[in-house]
């Protein structure tokens, strides 16, 4: 915060979606756009401790904006989600399928708990242009299974 060095610094949003800040404590920012979170923090400081607080908020990294590519790909792991990322792009990011990978039976798992759903995708159909590529959302799991033979 400008002019208040004790209130400035790098802060991380916790797994529960809250940000812990000096003086005002926990602020729930989960699901808020950066500008909305900035306004909320500014309002909380103005209500409790400061007059005309000026808050600047810069998102350094979105840790929760990841996709996971697993199974028969050359480099399984988690990757930064990019706006508009597709199944083909995610598999390419993971180095492509191994020779044992069965792209015909690729599976995308979306959501969690009771809201979890599985989407079967034939990547070969997409590559041939027979079907459109499937856009991913943060948190998706792309799984390329092993071929039966």
TORKOL-4160 file (C-alpha; in steps of 0.2 Angstrom, whole numbers, padded with zeros to 4 digits, m for minus):
149
<pt num="1" X="0000" Y="0000" Z="0000"/>
<pt num="2" X="0007" Y="0017" Z="m0005"/>
<pt num="3" X="0015" Y="0027" Z="0009"/>
<pt num="4" X="0012" Y="0012" Z="0022"/>
<pt num="5" X="0027" Y="0001" Z="0020"/>
<pt num="6" X="0021" Y="m0010" Z="0034"/>
<pt num="7" X="0005" Y="m0014" Z="0025"/>
<pt num="8" X="0014" Y="m0018" Z="0008"/>
<pt num="9" X="0021" Y="m0034" Z="0002"/>
<pt num="10" X="0018" Y="m0050" Z="m0007"/>
<pt num="11" X="0003" Y="m0061" Z="m0001"/>
<pt num="12" X="m0003" Y="m0078" Z="m0006"/>
<pt num="13" X="m0021" Y="m0083" Z="m0007"/>
<pt num="14" X="m0024" Y="m0098" Z="0003"/>
<pt num="15" X="m0032" Y="m0115" Z="m0002"/>
<pt num="16" X="m0048" Y="m0109" Z="0006"/>
<pt num="17" X="m0048" Y="m0093" Z="m0005"/>
<pt num="18" X="m0044" Y="m0081" Z="0008"/>
<pt num="19" X="m0030" Y="m0068" Z="0009"/>
<pt num="20" X="m0023" Y="m0064" Z="0026"/>
<pt num="21" X="m0018" Y="m0045" Z="0027"/>
<pt num="22" X="m0011" Y="m0034" Z="0041"/>
<pt num="23" X="m0024" Y="m0025" Z="0052"/>
<pt num="24" X="m0039" Y="m0032" Z="0043"/>
<pt num="25" X="m0036" Y="m0051" Z="0044"/>
<pt num="26" X="m0044" Y="m0063" Z="0032"/>
<pt num="27" X="m0052" Y="m0057" Z="0016"/>
<pt num="28" X="m0062" Y="m0069" Z="0005"/>
<pt num="29" X="m0056" Y="m0066" Z="m0013"/>
<pt num="30" X="m0061" Y="m0083" Z="m0020"/>
<pt num="31" X="m0070" Y="m0081" Z="m0037"/>
<pt num="32" X="m0067" Y="m0062" Z="m0038"/>
<pt num="33" X="m0058" Y="m0053" Z="m0052"/>
<pt num="34" X="m0042" Y="m0044" Z="m0047"/>
<pt num="35" X="m0051" Y="m0027" Z="m0049"/>
<pt num="36" X="m0065" Y="m0033" Z="m0037"/>
<pt num="37" X="m0053" Y="m0040" Z="m0025"/>
<pt num="38" X="m0043" Y="m0024" Z="m0025"/>
<pt num="39" X="m0059" Y="m0014" Z="m0021"/>
<pt num="40" X="m0064" Y="m0025" Z="m0007"/>
<pt num="41" X="m0047" Y="m0024" Z="0001"/>
<pt num="42" X="m0048" Y="m0005" Z="m0001"/>
<pt num="43" X="m0065" Y="m0004" Z="0007"/>
<pt num="44" X="m0060" Y="m0015" Z="0021"/>
<pt num="45" X="m0045" Y="m0004" Z="0025"/>
<pt num="46" X="m0056" Y="0012" Z="0024"/>
<pt num="47" X="m0069" Y="0005" Z="0035"/>
<pt num="48" X="m0058" Y="0000" Z="0049"/>
<pt num="49" X="m0041" Y="0009" Z="0050"/>
<pt num="50" X="m0037" Y="0021" Z="0036"/>
<pt num="51" X="m0044" Y="0036" Z="0027"/>
<pt num="52" X="m0044" Y="0036" Z="0008"/>
<pt num="53" X="m0033" Y="0020" Z="0007"/>
<pt num="54" X="m0026" Y="0017" Z="m0010"/>
<pt num="55" X="m0023" Y="m0002" Z="m0014"/>
<pt num="56" X="m0014" Y="m0009" Z="m0029"/>
<pt num="57" X="m0016" Y="m0027" Z="m0032"/>
<pt num="58" X="m0006" Y="m0037" Z="m0045"/>
<pt num="59" X="m0009" Y="m0056" Z="m0048"/>
<pt num="60" X="0009" Y="m0063" Z="m0049"/>
<pt num="61" X="0003" Y="m0081" Z="m0053"/>
<pt num="62" X="m0013" Y="m0091" Z="m0054"/>
<pt num="63" X="m0008" Y="m0107" Z="m0045"/>
<pt num="64" X="m0025" Y="m0115" Z="m0047"/>
<pt num="65" X="m0026" Y="m0112" Z="m0066"/>
<pt num="66" X="m0018" Y="m0128" Z="m0071"/>
<pt num="67" X="m0022" Y="m0143" Z="m0082"/>
<pt num="68" X="m0016" Y="m0160" Z="m0079"/>
<pt num="69" X="m0010" Y="m0172" Z="m0093"/>
<pt num="70" X="m0008" Y="m0190" Z="m0087"/>
<pt num="71" X="m0006" Y="m0207" Z="m0094"/>
<pt num="72" X="0004" Y="m0212" Z="m0110"/>
<pt num="73" X="0011" Y="m0195" Z="m0114"/>
<pt num="74" X="0030" Y="m0191" Z="m0115"/>
<pt num="75" X="0030" Y="m0178" Z="m0101"/>
<pt num="76" X="0015" Y="m0181" Z="m0089"/>
<pt num="77" X="0012" Y="m0168" Z="m0076"/>
<pt num="78" X="0003" Y="m0151" Z="m0073"/>
<pt num="79" X="0004" Y="m0137" Z="m0085"/>
<pt num="80" X="m0001" Y="m0118" Z="m0084"/>
<pt num="81" X="m0019" Y="m0116" Z="m0091"/>
<pt num="82" X="m0019" Y="m0104" Z="m0106"/>
<pt num="83" X="m0036" Y="m0095" Z="m0111"/>
<pt num="84" X="m0043" Y="m0106" Z="m0125"/>
<pt num="85" X="m0032" Y="m0121" Z="m0121"/>
<pt num="86" X="m0038" Y="m0137" Z="m0130"/>
<pt num="87" X="m0035" Y="m0155" Z="m0128"/>
<pt num="88" X="m0024" Y="m0156" Z="m0143"/>
<pt num="89" X="m0014" Y="m0141" Z="m0136"/>
<pt num="90" X="m0012" Y="m0149" Z="m0118"/>
<pt num="91" X="m0006" Y="m0166" Z="m0126"/>
<pt num="92" X="0006" Y="m0156" Z="m0136"/>
<pt num="93" X="0012" Y="m0147" Z="m0121"/>
<pt num="94" X="0015" Y="m0164" Z="m0113"/>
<pt num="95" X="0026" Y="m0169" Z="m0128"/>
<pt num="96" X="0013" Y="m0179" Z="m0137"/>
<pt num="97" X="0007" Y="m0197" Z="m0134"/>
<pt num="98" X="0020" Y="m0211" Z="m0132"/>
<pt num="99" X="0020" Y="m0225" Z="m0144"/>
<pt num="100" X="0009" Y="m0235" Z="m0132"/>
<pt num="101" X="m0004" Y="m0221" Z="m0131"/>
<pt num="102" X="m0022" Y="m0224" Z="m0137"/>
<pt num="103" X="m0028" Y="m0206" Z="m0143"/>
<pt num="104" X="m0044" Y="m0214" Z="m0148"/>
<pt num="105" X="m0049" Y="m0216" Z="m0130"/>
<pt num="106" X="m0043" Y="m0200" Z="m0122"/>
<pt num="107" X="m0053" Y="m0195" Z="m0107"/>
<pt num="108" X="m0055" Y="m0178" Z="m0099"/>
<pt num="109" X="m0061" Y="m0177" Z="m0081"/>
<pt num="110" X="m0069" Y="m0161" Z="m0076"/>
<pt num="111" X="m0075" Y="m0154" Z="m0060"/>
<pt num="112" X="m0074" Y="m0163" Z="m0043"/>
<pt num="113" X="m0084" Y="m0173" Z="m0030"/>
<pt num="114" X="m0102" Y="m0176" Z="m0036"/>
<pt num="115" X="m0101" Y="m0163" Z="m0050"/>
<pt num="116" X="m0087" Y="m0173" Z="m0058"/>
<pt num="117" X="m0090" Y="m0179" Z="m0076"/>
<pt num="118" X="m0079" Y="m0188" Z="m0088"/>
<pt num="119" X="m0079" Y="m0184" Z="m0107"/>
<pt num="120" X="m0073" Y="m0197" Z="m0119"/>
<pt num="121" X="m0063" Y="m0189" Z="m0134"/>
<pt num="122" X="m0056" Y="m0197" Z="m0150"/>
<pt num="123" X="m0041" Y="m0186" Z="m0153"/>
<pt num="124" X="m0038" Y="m0194" Z="m0170"/>
<pt num="125" X="m0055" Y="m0188" Z="m0176"/>
<pt num="126" X="m0050" Y="m0170" Z="m0170"/>
<pt num="127" X="m0033" Y="m0172" Z="m0179"/>
<pt num="128" X="m0042" Y="m0178" Z="m0195"/>
<pt num="129" X="m0054" Y="m0163" Z="m0194"/>
<pt num="130" X="m0069" Y="m0174" Z="m0192"/>
<pt num="131" X="m0073" Y="m0166" Z="m0175"/>
<pt num="132" X="m0069" Y="m0150" Z="m0166"/>
<pt num="133" X="m0056" Y="m0149" Z="m0153"/>
<pt num="134" X="m0062" Y="m0148" Z="m0135"/>
<pt num="135" X="m0058" Y="m0133" Z="m0125"/>
<pt num="136" X="m0052" Y="m0136" Z="m0107"/>
<pt num="137" X="m0055" Y="m0127" Z="m0091"/>
<pt num="138" X="m0043" Y="m0125" Z="m0077"/>
<pt num="139" X="m0042" Y="m0140" Z="m0066"/>
<pt num="140" X="m0046" Y="m0152" Z="m0081"/>
<pt num="141" X="m0037" Y="m0169" Z="m0081"/>
<pt num="142" X="m0033" Y="m0176" Z="m0098"/>
<pt num="143" X="m0029" Y="m0194" Z="m0098"/>
<pt num="144" X="m0022" Y="m0204" Z="m0113"/>
<pt num="145" X="m0024" Y="m0222" Z="m0109"/>
<pt num="146" X="m0012" Y="m0237" Z="m0115"/>
<pt num="147" X="m0017" Y="m0245" Z="m0131"/>
<pt num="148" X="m0024" Y="m0263" Z="m0129"/>
<pt num="149" X="m0012" Y="m0270" Z="m0142"/>
